[in-house]
Amino acid sequence: MKPRSDDDVVESALTDLVRDYDKHWSSLDFGCIADLWVRDEPEPIYVGDEYAAPLIGTDELDRHWARIAGRLKAASVSSTLHEFDVVDDTVVRALLLSR
């Protein structure tokens, strides 16, 4: 059996993260969604087509989750990990497509 490459390990971890993200979204568990984000360094950044500019930092993300929680009564979310690259030992950039 061939040993798993570093990219395979990262992809597996990201796939697990995406599965948890979809599960929490579909149950409208915004506390758990927020907990999926690293809350300190580096600052979390959310880029979504619903905003003109990226949301940067935990305060902006918390306001985002509060706005959404106040508006939604039900959701069904399905996401795909489109691509990713490892920037360094602590940062991975990932493009997630959600429906």
Order of alpha helices (4+ residues) and beta strands (2+ residues): alpha-alpha-beta-beta-alpha-beta-beta
